[in-house]
Amino acid sequence: MKRRTFLGATIATAVVGRTSVLRADEPPIKIGMSMPQTGGLAAGGKASLLGIEIWRDDVNAKGGLLGRKVELVVYDDKSSASETPAIYSKLLDVDKVDLLFAPYATVPTAPIMPLVKQRGLLLMGNFSFQVNSKVHHDMWFNNAPWGPADSWAAAFLDQGEKAGGKTMALLTADQEFAQNLALTARNVAKNRNLSVVFDQSYPPNTVEFSGIIRSLNAAKPDIVYVASYPPDSAGILRAVNEIGVADSVKIFGGGMVGLQFASVMENMGSLLNGVVNYNTWLPEKSMYFDGTKEFFDKYTKQAIAAKVDPLGYYLAPYGYVSGQLVEAAVNATKSLDQKGIAKYLHANEIKTIVGPIAFAEDGEWKQTNTLMAQFRGVVDKNVEQFRQQGKQVILSPAKLKSGDLISPFEAARK
């Protein structure tokens, strides 16, 4: 279990309009977390951590929190759920950290939820999905734009129904995250009287999807909802490219993990065209708020040296936002009291670089900001194209919309 301590760059004392001096006699405020630096989640973990580091440098340049420098204490959880309980116990009992950020993703976060609830501790979530649905911890705040549990599926099915869809196919990985998405999709479909004509899960190690796509096509669905992980997403799109999909399919995608990362998008290239999928931030005009451009200017420069995702859209700004949320609450309460911070976060909307955030009672966002976007005009082997507007057109939510769905799916692929 290797510890990394992140102190950040040299601290600036001058800030606009005033002078703020870090108190050298005060110990730093330590924020502890595990973050995957190796294993299957490492690409996301590295981008998320870089976002947090940029916030740390910014807040320290402004004088820190409560006049104290912010220090990050980070361990590599190796993308493994079995690692995180021991890491978080060590952060609390040995490293004596002041605040906790959760690891990236659902599976590594779920095992630490009972620990933080038992100890009455605040935990800033990091792109988990419904890990608090059974624990019911009132000091959990999920820094992810999902919102209500059914909003993700509802947003995708909204688009399918507007295109005339009446039947749905489900294709999902047999893992917790994907199965949670599938469950909510089934419930939304049932409430809307959408008929599920194909419903298949596949083992996580599946590499050949041709047979599954042929079976799916035989069911002639109008809407195809896919909940997959990065290797599966690539395999599914290759099978679709080889075989095609039924003429009945009006919309395809929804919950495909991996299509948010630069390396996957560059590798998939034109195979992405027409796919409608979730995302969290895209370079469309509607997505820029106070500080957004400045963040990405810093991220782009540092990502090259750090050898992380050069775009960073999916996770990096939310890493920064984790810091912004804590910063706002600590400054407002003038304290590190975790119950006080939690009370503030529940009661107040916070302005961030991804827009205003307000939390519901369960620690999820009150309103979804999950994007449904359609890939358009993507060419092969060109990652820089994704910095342009129009390559991923935002279909929903309405307040962030930048275009309308092209349907049916085969027409959108051209």
C-alpha positions in Angstrom: 0.0 0.0 0.0 2.0 2.9 -1.3 1.2 6.4 0.0 1.5 9.5 -2.2 1.5 12.9 -0.4 0.7 15.8 -2.7 1.7 19.2 -1.3 1.4 21.1 -4.6 3.3 24.0 -6.1 4.8 27.0 -4.3 2.2 28.9 -2.4 1.4 32.4 -3.7 0.5 35.0 -1.0 -0.9 37.7 -3.2 -4.4 37.4 -4.5 -6.6 39.9 -6.3 -7.7 42.8 -4.1 -6.1 41.5 -0.9 -3.2 39.6 0.6 -3.6 36.1 2.1 -0.8 34.4 4.0 -0.7 30.8 4.9 0.0 30.2 8.5 3.3 28.4 8.6 2.7 27.3 12.3 -0.5 25.5 11.4 -0.5 21.9 10.1 -1.9 21.4 6.6 -5.5 20.3 6.1 -5.2 16.7 4.9 -7.7 15.3 2.4 -7.4 11.6 2.1 -8.5 9.2 -0.7 -7.7 6.2 -2.7 -7.5 6.6 -6.5 -6.9 3.9 -9.1 -3.5 4.5 -10.6 -3.2 1.0 -11.9 -5.7 -1.6 -13.1 -8.8 -1.2 -15.3 -10.0 2.1 -13.7 -6.6 3.8 -13.8 -7.2 6.0 -16.8 -10.2 7.6 -15.1 -8.6 7.7 -11.7 -5.5 9.6 -13.1 -7.7 12.2 -14.8 -9.9 12.6 -11.8 -6.8 13.0 -9.5 -5.3 15.6 -11.8 -8.5 17.7 -11.6 -8.3 17.5 -7.8 -4.6 18.5 -7.8 -5.4 21.6 -10.0 -8.0 22.6 -7.4 -5.5 22.1 -4.6 -2.9 24.3 -6.3 -5.6 27.0 -7.0 -6.9 27.0 -3.4 -3.4 27.1 -1.9 -2.5 30.0 -4.2 -5.5 31.8 -2.7 -4.3 31.2 0.9 -5.6 27.6 1.5 -8.5 26.7 3.6 -8.9 28.5 7.0 -5.4 29.9 6.4 -3.9 26.4 6.2 -2.3 24.7 3.2 -4.3 21.8 1.6 -2.4 18.5 1.3 -3.6 15.4 -0.5 -2.9 12.0 0.8 -3.5 9.4 -1.9 -3.1 5.7 -2.2 -3.4 3.5 -5.3 -6.4 1.1 -4.8 -5.4 -0.8 -7.9 -9.0 -0.5 -9.2 -9.9 -3.2 -6.7 -12.8 -3.1 -4.2 -10.9 -5.4 -1.9 -8.2 -2.7 -1.3 -10.4 0.3 -0.3 -11.6 -0.7 3.2 -8.1 -1.1 4.5 -6.9 2.1 2.7 -9.6 4.2 4.2 -9.1 2.8 7.7 -5.4 3.7 7.4 -6.2 7.2 6.2 -8.3 7.8 9.3 -6.4 5.9 11.9 -2.7 6.3 10.8 -2.6 9.4 8.5 -5.3 11.2 10.5 -6.7 13.0 7.5 -9.2 15.8 8.1 -11.6 15.0 5.2 -12.3 12.1 2.8 -12.8 11.9 -0.9 -14.1 8.6 -2.3 -12.3 6.6 -4.9 -13.3 6.8 -8.6 -16.2 4.6 -9.6 -19.0 2.5 -8.0 -17.3 -0.8 -7.2 -14.3 0.5 -5.1 -16.6 3.0 -3.3 -19.4 0.6 -2.2 -17.3 -1.3 0.4 -16.3 1.9 2.3 -19.9 3.2 2.8 -20.6 1.3 6.0 -17.3 2.5 7.5 -17.9 6.2 6.9 -21.5 5.9 8.1 -20.4 4.1 11.3 -17.8 6.8 12.1 -20.2 9.7 11.2 -17.9 11.1 8.5 -18.4 13.2 5.4 -17.6 11.5 2.1 -17.4 13.3 -1.2 -18.4 10.8 -3.9 -16.6 10.4 -7.2 -18.8 9.0 -10.0 -20.5 6.2 -8.1 -24.0 5.1 -9.0 -26.5 4.4 -6.2 -24.0 3.3 -3.6 -26.0 5.0 -0.9 -29.4 3.5 -1.9 -29.2 0.9 0.9 -26.7 2.5 3.4 -28.7 5.8 3.6 -25.7 7.9 4.9 -26.7 11.5 5.4 -23.2 12.8 5.0 -22.6 11.4 1.5 -22.4 13.7 -1.4 -22.0 12.1 -4.8 -20.0 14.4 -7.1 -21.6 13.1 -10.3 -24.4 14.6 -12.4 -26.7 11.6 -12.4 -29.4 13.0 -10.2 -32.5 10.8 -9.5 -31.8 7.1 -10.1 -34.1 6.9 -13.1 -33.0 10.1 -14.8 -30.3 8.4 -16.8 -32.5 5.8 -18.5 -35.4 8.3 -18.7 -33.3 10.8 -20.7 -32.3 8.1 -23.2 -35.8 6.7 -23.6 -37.2 10.2 -24.0 -35.2 10.5 -27.2 -36.2 7.1 -28.4 -39.9 7.7 -27.8 -39.7 11.1 -29.5 -38.3 9.2 -32.5 -41.3 6.9 -32.4 -39.9 4.0 -30.5 -42.3 1.6 -28.8 -40.1 -1.4 -28.1 -36.7 -1.8 -26.4 -33.7 -4.1 -26.3 -31.3 -4.3 -23.3 -27.7 -5.4 -23.6 -25.8 -5.2 -20.4 -22.6 -6.3 -18.7 -23.0 -8.7 -15.8 -21.5 -6.2 -13.3 -23.0 -4.0 -10.6 -22.9 -0.7 -12.3 -24.3 -2.0 -15.6 -27.0 -4.0 -13.8 -28.1 -1.0 -11.8 -28.5 0.9 -15.1 -30.5 -2.0 -16.6 -32.8 -2.2 -13.6 -33.7 1.4 -13.8 -34.2 1.1 -17.6 -36.6 -1.8 -17.1 -38.6 0.2 -14.5 -38.8 3.3 -16.7 -39.8 1.1 -19.7 -42.6 -0.6 -17.7 -44.0 2.8 -16.4 -44.1 4.0 -20.0 -45.6 0.8 -21.5 -42.5 0.2 -23.6 -42.2 -3.5 -24.5 -38.8 -5.1 -23.8 -38.3 -7.5 -26.7 -34.7 -8.4 -25.9 -32.9 -8.5 -22.6 -29.5 -10.1 -22.3 -26.5 -9.9 -20.0 -23.1 -11.0 -20.9 -20.0 -12.0 -18.8 -17.5 -9.3 -18.2 -14.8 -11.1 -20.2 -16.8 -11.3 -23.4 -14.8 -10.2 -26.5 -17.0 -11.5 -29.4 -20.4 -9.8 -29.8 -21.4 -10.8 -33.3 -23.8 -13.6 -32.2 -25.4 -11.3 -29.6 -25.9 -8.5 -32.1 -27.5 -11.0 -34.6 -29.9 -12.2 -31.9 -30.7 -8.6 -30.9 -31.4 -7.7 -34.6 -33.8 -10.7 -34.8 -36.0 -9.1 -32.1 -36.3 -5.9 -34.2 -36.3 -3.4 -31.4 -36.9 0.3 -31.8 -34.6 1.4 -29.0 -31.3 -0.3 -28.0 -30.1 0.5 -24.6 -26.5 -0.7 -23.9 -24.8 -0.7 -20.5 -21.2 -1.7 -21.0 -17.6 -1.2 -19.9 -14.8 0.1 -22.1 -13.6 -3.2 -23.6 -17.2 -4.3 -24.2 -18.2 -1.0 -25.7 -15.5 -1.3 -28.3 -16.4 -4.9 -29.1 -20.1 -4.1 -29.4 -19.4 -1.2 -31.8 -17.1 -3.4 -33.9 -19.8 -6.0 -34.2 -22.4 -3.4 -35.1 -20.0 -2.1 -37.8 -19.6 -5.6 -39.2 -23.2 -6.7 -39.0 -25.2 -3.6 -38.9 -28.4 -3.2 -36.8 -32.1 -3.9 -37.7 -33.8 -1.2 -39.7 -36.2 -0.7 -36.9 -33.6 0.7 -34.5 -34.1 4.4 -34.0 -31.6 5.0 -31.3 -28.6 3.0 -30.0 -26.4 3.5 -26.9 -27.2 5.1 -23.6 -24.9 3.7 -21.0 -21.6 2.8 -22.8 -18.7 3.4 -20.5 -15.4 4.2 -22.3 -16.8 6.4 -25.1 -16.0 9.4 -22.9 -12.3 8.8 -22.9 -9.9 10.3 -25.5 -8.0 7.1 -26.2 -11.2 5.1 -26.9 -12.8 7.8 -29.0 -9.6 8.1 -31.1 -9.4 4.3 -31.5 -13.1 3.9 -32.4 -13.2 6.9 -34.8 -16.0 6.8 -37.3 -17.5 3.7 -35.6 -18.9 6.2 -33.1 -21.1 8.0 -35.5 -24.8 7.9 -34.7 -24.3 6.5 -31.2 -26.3 8.4 -28.5 -24.5 8.1 -25.2 -24.2 9.6 -21.7 -21.5 12.1 -20.9 -20.8 14.7 -18.2 -19.1 17.6 -20.0 -18.6 18.5 -23.6 -17.1 21.5 -25.4 -20.5 23.0 -26.5 -21.3 26.6 -25.8 -23.9 25.7 -23.1 -21.3 24.0 -20.9 -19.1 26.9 -20.0 -19.5 28.5 -16.6 -17.3 30.7 -14.5 -13.8 29.2 -14.4 -14.5 26.4 -16.9 -12.2 27.6 -19.6 -9.4 28.5 -17.2 -9.6 25.0 -15.7 -9.3 23.3 -19.1 -6.4 25.6 -20.1 -4.5 24.3 -17.0 -5.6 20.7 -17.4 -4.6 20.5 -21.1 -1.0 21.7 -20.3 -0.6 19.4 -17.3 -2.2 16.4 -18.9 0.6 16.1 -21.4 3.3 16.0 -18.8 1.2 13.6 -16.6 0.4 11.4 -19.5 -3.3 11.3 -18.8 -6.4 11.7 -20.9 -5.6 14.7 -23.1 -9.2 15.9 -23.2 -10.3 15.1 -19.6 -13.9 16.0 -20.2 -15.6 13.2 -18.4 -13.9 13.2 -15.0 -11.3 15.9 -14.6 -13.6 18.9 -14.1 -15.5 17.0 -11.5 -12.3 16.3 -9.6 -11.9 20.0 -9.4 -15.5 20.4 -8.4 -15.0 18.1 -5.4 -12.6 20.6 -4.1 -14.8 23.5 -4.9 -17.7 22.0 -2.9 -15.6 21.4 0.1 -14.0 24.9 -0.2 -17.4 26.6 -0.3 -18.7 24.7 2.7 -15.5 25.2 4.8 -15.3 28.9 4.0 -19.0 29.4 4.8 -18.9 27.5 8.1 -15.3 28.6 8.9 -14.8 25.1 10.3 -13.8 21.6 9.5 -16.7 20.2 11.5 -18.0 17.5 9.2 -21.6 17.7 10.4 -21.6 21.4 9.8 -20.1 21.0 6.3 -22.7 18.4 5.5 -25.5 20.6 6.7 -24.3 23.4 4.6 -24.0 21.3 1.4 -27.6 20.0 1.9 -28.9 23.5 2.4 -27.1 25.5 -0.3 -26.6 25.6 -4.0 -22.9 25.8 -4.9 -21.5 27.5 -8.0 -18.9 25.4 -9.8 -17.1 25.1 -13.1 -19.7 22.6 -14.3 -22.6 24.8 -13.2 -24.6 25.2 -10.0 -25.0 22.0 -7.8 -27.7 21.3 -5.3 -27.9 18.1 -3.4 -31.0 16.0 -2.5 -31.5 14.3 0.8 -29.8 11.1 -0.5 -26.7 12.9 -1.5 -27.4 12.8 -5.2 -27.9 15.9 -7.3 -31.4 17.3 -7.0 -31.6 17.6 -10.8 -29.8 15.5 -13.4 -27.2 17.1 -15.5 -26.3 13.9 -17.3 -25.8 14.6 -20.9 -27.3 12.5 -23.7 -25.2 13.3 -26.8 -25.0 12.0 -30.3 -21.7 11.5 -32.1 -21.7 13.2 -35.5 -19.2 13.5 -38.4 -16.4 11.7 -36.5 -13.4 10.7 -38.6 -10.7 8.1 -37.8 -7.5 8.6 -35.8 -7.9 12.2 -34.8 -8.3 13.0 -31.2 -8.1 16.8 -31.7 -11.4 16.8 -33.6 -13.2 16.2 -30.2 -12.2 19.6 -29.0 -14.6 21.1 -31.7 -18.2 21.8 -31.2 -20.6 19.6 -33.0 -18.8 16.3 -32.8 -21.0 15.3 -29.8 -24.2 17.2 -30.1 -26.1 17.5 -26.7 -29.7 16.3 -27.0 -30.6 16.7 -23.3 -31.1 18.1 -20.8 -33.0 20.9 -22.4 -31.1 23.7 -20.7 -27.8 22.4 -22.2 -29.2 21.2 -25.6 -27.2 22.0 -28.7 -29.0 19.9 -31.3 -31.7 17.3 -32.2 -31.5 13.6 -32.6 -30.8 12.2 -36.1 -32.8 9.0 -36.5 -32.9 6.1 -37.4 -29.6 4.9 -36.2 -28.3 3.7 -39.6 -29.0 7.1 -41.1 -27.1 8.8 -38.3 -24.1 6.6 -38.9 -23.5 8.0 -42.4 
